[in-house]
Amino acid sequence: MAYKFDFGAIVPHWELLLDGVVLTTELTVIGAVVGVSLGTLGAWARASRAPVISQIVGIYVELIRNTPFLVQLFFIFFGLPALGVKLSEFQAAVLAMIVNLGAYSTEIIRAGILAIPKGQIEAAQSLAMNRVQIFRYVIIRPALKKIWPALSSQIVIVMLGSSVCSQIAAEELTFAANYIQAVNFRAFEVYFVATALYLAMSVLLRWVLKIFGNFLFERRSHV
């Protein structure tokens, strides 16, 4: 029996899909901003001369990078309440994305920091700049410029990974697709549209990050 496509069955649920896209976007924006900020601090700690702090951050990085994101999400949402920390679905999803991206971006940014020529740092030290000033004015900007493509790709990966958050009933795009499929039983059409939306969001996010990188680095280089 030939399958009859019926994409019109999805039309009545377009608002639910739109809400899913919006929530996925919110998760991505918050997770990216805070996660990259956490990764920047982590990279600074890893590259510092404080062995204890560097080792603590290293343990965090290895723990997150060597465990599944789904397990991390479940630990935050189901495990933390046992310690008295109760989070909503959205809060747990955001926290999981921040922690995950923070670990990966720590190593990505650290690679950029290690690629900075030592002569630049020594020149800054000769000007009596302290460690914070050196990191802010000499290290972090050129380091980010070097690793921006890799960091952008990691942000996109985390955005796509937000689909896992549907497992704790966070009402993002995959949750919306699962719900619609359960209502109209048009699995092919629903997941085809969801796939197309994820593809469009990924392409748009890469474009936005590229434009932001050009603005952040090229503009500053001419100042």
N, C-alpha and C positions, 0 to 999 in steps of 0.2 A: 504493500500500500504506500503510495507516494505521500510524502510529508507536505502539508500545505502551510506555507509561511503566513504568519499573521502578525506583522509588526504593529498593526493597529491596536492590538490587545494591550500594548504597553502605554498607549497615549493617555488613557485615564489615570495612569500612575506617574505622569511626568513630574508632578510636584514632589513626589516622594524621591524620585531620582535626583531632582535638583537639590533637595534638602541633603541628600547623601553627598553630592558633589561639594556643597557648601561646607558640610562638617568635615569632609576629607581635607578640604582646603584649609580650614581652621586648624586642624590637627597638624598639617604640614607646616604652616606658617609659624605656629607657636613652637613646634618641635624643632624646626630649623633654626630659628633665632636663638632660642635658649640652648639647644643642643650644641650649636657651633660655638656659642659663648662658653659653654662648659668645656667643650673640646679645646678652645683656646687656652683657658686656664690650665687644663690638664696637660697640654703640650708644654706650656711654660714650666709647670711643675716637673714634668718628665725630663726637660732639658736643663733644669736647674742643678745646682751643686748640693742640694739638700737630699741626701740618700734616703732618709726615712719617708719624706713626702713623695719622692719619685717612686719608691717601691710600693707605697700605698696606691698611688694612681696606676702603677703598672698592674697591680693585682686586679683593680677595678676593670681596666682595659681588657686583660686576658679573660676575666670572668664573663664579661659581656660578649666579647668576640667569639668565645668558644661555647656558648649556650644558645639554644634557639630563641628567637624573639617571642614566639608563642609562650614558651615556658616563663620567660621574663614577665610577660603580660599577665599570665595566670598568677605568678608569685605576687605581683603588685596588687591585683584585683581580689584574689581569693586568699592569699597568704597573709598580707599585711593586716587584714581585719582581726586575725588571731592575736595580733599584738596591740589591738585597739585603734589601728589606723584604718578608717573606713573612707573609701573614695568612691565617687560616682563613676559611671562608665566612661564619661568624657575625661574626667581627671586622671583615671587610671591609664587610659589610652595615651593621653598627652605625656604623662610621666614616663611611661614605657618608651615612647618615641624619643623623648629627651635623653633618657639614660642610654638608650641604644645608640643614637647618633652621637652623643657626647663621647662614647668610647671609641667609635670608629674615627670621628673627626680628630680626636686627640692624636692618634697615630699619623693621620694624614697631615695635620698641621705641624706635628713634630718633624716629619720628614722635610717640610719646607723650611723649618727653623734650622735644621742641621745643614741645609744646603746654602745657608747664608755664609759668605766668605768671612773667615775670622778677622781679616784685616779691617772690615767695616766695624766690627764690634770693638776691636782694639783702638780704632780711631775714635770711636765714641767714648771709650774709657779715658783716652788721653785728653778729652774735652771735659773731664770731670762729671760726666753724666752718670747718674745712679742706675741700678738695675732696671727699675721701672721705666725710666726715661729711655734707656737703651732698647728695651723690649717694645715700647710704644712707638718710638720714632725711627728706630733703625732696623728692627727685626720683623715685627709682625706684618707690616704692609707688604714688603717684598716677598716674605714667606707665603702669605696668602696668594699673592699673584702667581707664584710658582705652582701652587697646588690647587688653584681655583677650579680647573676642569675636573680633577678627581673629587674634590669636595662637592661640586655641583652634582656629579653622578651619584655620590653617596646620598645626597639629599633626595634625589629622585627615587633612589632605591628605598629609602625610608618612607617616602610618600606611597609607593606601591605596596610596601609592607604594612601600611595602615589597614589594608583589607583584612588582616588577621584580627583586628580589633572588633570585627563583627562577632567573634566568638564570645565576647563578653557583653554583647547586645549594644555596643556603641553604634549609633545609627548612621554610619558612614555609607559610602556607595555600595559596597558589597552587601552590607546588611539590607539596604533597600532592594537590591537585586534579588537576594534570597527571599525576602518577603513577597515581592511581586510574583516571583516564580511559584511560590507556594499558593498564591491566590489564583493565578490564571493558568498555571501548568504549561506555560510557553517558555520552557527552559532555554531553547536555542536562541530565540529572539531576545529574551531578557539578558542573557549573558553575552550575546553578541553586542548589544547596545552598551552594556557595562564595560566590555573590553574596549569598544570604540571611545568611550568617555575617558577611561584610564589612559589610553593612547594619546588622546587630545590633551589631557592634563599633563602628561609627561613631556610632550613636545612644548607645550606652553610654558611649563616650569623651567625647562632647559633654556628656552628663549629668554625668559625673564632673568634668570641667573646670569646668562651671558651678557645681557644689556646692563645689569647691575654691576657685573665685574668690569665691563668697559668703562662705566661711569666712575667706579670706585678707584680703578688703577690708572687708566689712561689719562683721565682728567687730572688726578692728583699729580701725575708725573710731569704735567706741564705747569703746575703751580710754582 
